[in-house]
Amino acid sequence: QVQLVESGGGLVHPGGSVRLSCAASGWTFSNLTMAWFRQAPGKEREFVAAIPWIGRTIYYDDSVKGRFTISRDNAKNTVYLQINSLRPEDTAVYYCAAEFYSAVNIRAGTEYDYWGQGTQVTVSS
């Protein structure tokens, strides 16, 4: 069983930055493909970024490329999401997700068996 705990959200001004963290426990972190999703009010959950358990390819949704950076620290069992140049439309609950080894469709939420509780990011002046 994998437990995921997100942190780092809050109220941020437009143009600001925030770094979200997701600490994992209960399994060998280096064997997990990790991802971030988000859900804005009244909208469906959407894929943001993913970093596989092996390999160098990192995946982003086109809407966040250039502003969002996903990274992982296997020694700390943590995955991060750095968000720069925040916009009001980035307001959402951000969820961390995990799946053992590879995901067939890394952008699909249905591929992930483990989810955190979410952390709220609100972008407002």
Buried (B, 14 or more C-beta within 10 A) or exposed (E): EBEBBBBBBEEBEEEEEBBBBBBBEEBEBEBBBBBBBBBBEEEEBBBBBBBBBEEEEBBBBEEBEEBBBBBBEBEEBBBBBBBEEBEEEBBBBBBBBBBBEEBEEBBEBEBBEBBBEBBEBBBEE
